[in-house]
C-alpha cells in the first residue's frame, strides 16, 4: 500500500470511529436524561451513585446463569402476554393505548429497519466515491496529457464530496435511525408496562373470583379478602402510574421527534449546501482551465 | 490543437483555425489541380502542401474568419472530393492551409519529444492530414441521432429497429436531413466492413456495441418489464455514441459504406455478423490464430515511440477498468439507496398515520413525501452516473482494445516485411548456387523470383512505413478526442451532481418549517 493510500485509510478509520463514538455518546446521554427527568427514578440511589462516584464502578456483566434465567423469564412473559392480552379492559384510556401501542410499535419497527437499510446504502455509495477518487488520482498521475490536472482536480473533489456524503449518512443514522430505534424500545417498554398492568388486572379479577368462591364455601375468607385487597391496591397503583407514564411517553415522544427531525433537516441542508459549494467551485476551476 | 502549428504570436486557438482556412481559400484551386493530376501516390501531393506553406506563411496576416467563408471553403473542398476515389479523398479534402512545417512537425496536443525524430515525408503528410481533420473538426457539420426503438416481427425472429436520423450540411450527402431504419446487425455489419477496410492500414475504427444474447432474448420474448426497456435504452444510447464517434473520424466519414448506411433505405442484411454463422466461426478461428501469433512474433522495435505508446495504453486500460468497476458499484449502490429510500418513505407514511398527535403525524407524512422525492432524485442520479460516466468508461475500454488491435496489425505488417526479406535472401542464395552449378534455365527462374521478391520487400517496407505513419496520426487524434470526451462528459456529470444537491436543498428547506411546527 502506498503512503497516500495508508494515510487515506487512516483518516477514513478515524472518521468512522468518531461517527460511532458520537452515536454511542448520544444514546447514553438520552438514556441518562430520561432517567433524570423521571420524578421517581431520579431519586433512585443507584442513579445517584452512578452520577457521583468518581472512581471506577466495578459493574459485573451477567454471567451465564443469569443470562439463562433472563431467557426463560422472557419466554414465560411472552406466553403470558398472549394469554393476558385476551382480557378486555374496562378503562377506555388503556384500551385505546393498547391498540395504539401495538400498531405504533410494529410500524416503528418497520420504519427503523428501513431507515437502517437506507443509511447503510448511503454509506456504501459514499465509500464508492472514495474508490473512484483514488482511481481518478491514479489516472491523473499516470497520464501525460493535460487531462492529468483535470483528473487530479476531480479526484480531489470526489475525496471531499465523499467526506460530506459519509457525514450525511452518519447524521441520518444518528438523527433518524437512532431515534426510531430508541422509540422502538420505548414502545416495547410501554407495551411491557401495559402487560404488567393487565397482569395485575387479571390477578385482581382472579382474586375477586377466589373471594367469591371462598365466601360461597365460607372457608379461608379472610385470606381471600386480604389477597383481594392487595391485588386491588396493586392494580389501582399500577393503573395510576401507568396512565401518567403513558401520557409522559406521548409528550416525550413528540418532543424527541420534533428535536430530531428539526436537527435532521438542518444537518441535511448544511451538508447539501456544503456539497453544492464544493461542486460549484470545482466546476468553476475546471471550466476555467479548459 | 492548432497552437503547435502556429508561430507563438498567435496564442488563441479559434481565430487561428479560421485564419488558416481563410488562407487556404486562395490557394485551394491550385492545390487541387496538382493533386488530381497525380492520383497514384500520396508523396507528390505532399509537395504542393509544402509550396502552399511557403506561400501562406507570407499571407498569414489575413484574419477575420466569417462563418459564410468557412462554409464556402468546405463546400469547395467536398465538391472536389467526390471526383476522386475513396483512398484519395482524405488527401484531397484537406485544406491546404499553411502546414507551418518549419515550426513543430507533429501537432499533437501535448508536444512530444519523440516527434522530432520523424523523417521528412511524414511531416508533410501528417500536417496535411491534421489540417484536414482540424478543418473537419471546425466545420464538423453532421449530427446523428438514434431514436425510436420499435419491435418488428414476433417471437424469436423479432428484432428492434432503430431510426437513424442524420442532419448535415456536407454536400457529399444528397439531402440535408434524412433518416433510415436500421437494426442492430446492420450496425455490426457496418463495423465489420469498416474494420476490414481500415484496421489493417492502421486506422482506429470505433468498436460497435456488444451483442447480448440474454438482453435480446428478453426483448424478443416480449417481456415488457423495466429491465428490457432499460436494455433497449442502453443499446440505443450506445448505438448513437458509436455512430457519432465513427463520423467524427475524417477518413471513415468519407467511406461509401458509411454513406450507404446512413442514406439508403434498404440495406442488404448483414448475415455474417451472427455469432454462429460461417463468418462468425471464421472470425473466432482468426482471433485464436492471432493470439498465438502475437506470442510468437518478436519484433525489433526501432521506434521507441511505439513501445512507449503501447505501454501507456496498457496502463490506461488497467486504470480505466478499475475506475469502471468502481463507477458500476456506485450505480448499483445508488439504485439500492433509491429503493431503500422509497421503502422508508412508505414506512414513515404509515407511522405518521398511526401517530395520534396531529402535528407530529403531519410532520411525519411530510417527511415521507420528502423522502419519496429524494428517492426519485437518487434514481435520476443513478441514471446519470450510468449513462454519462460508466458508459463513457466502457466505450473507452473497448476503444483501447481497438487501438491495441491496430498496434498488432503493425506488428503483423512488420512480420510480413521481415518474411519477405528472408525469402529474398534465400532466393539470392539459390541464385548464387545456380550460378556455381551453371544451370542457365534455373538461373533465369531464380532471377525472376528475386525480382518478384525484391518488389515484395519494397512493398512490405512501404506498407510498414505507411501503417506506422497512420498509427501515429491516429493515436494523436485519439488522444485529442479522448481528452475532449473525458473533459466534457465529466463536466456534464458534475453538473448533474450539482443539480441533485440543489434539489436536495429545496426539499429539505421545505420540510424544515414543518418539523419546527410540531408543537
Interface residues (C-beta under 8 A of the other chain):
Chain A: X100 X103 X104 X107 X108 X110 X111 X114 X115 X117 X118 X120 X121 X122 X124 X125 X128 X129 X131 X132 X135 X136 X138 X139 X142 X143 X144 X145 X146 X147 X150 X154 X157 X161 X250 X253 X254 X257 X258 X261 X262 X264 X265 X266 X268 X269 X272 X273 X275 X276 X279 X280 X282 X283 X286 X287 X290
Chain B: X109 X110 X312 X315 X316 X319 X320 X322 X323 X326 X327 X329 X330 X333 X334 X336 X337 X340 X341 X343 X344 X347 X348 X350 X351 X354 X355 X356 X357 X359 X360 X363 X364 X367 X479 X482 X483 X486 X487 X490 X491 X494 X495 X497 X498 X501 X502 X504 X505 X508 X509 X511 X512 X515 X516 X518 X519
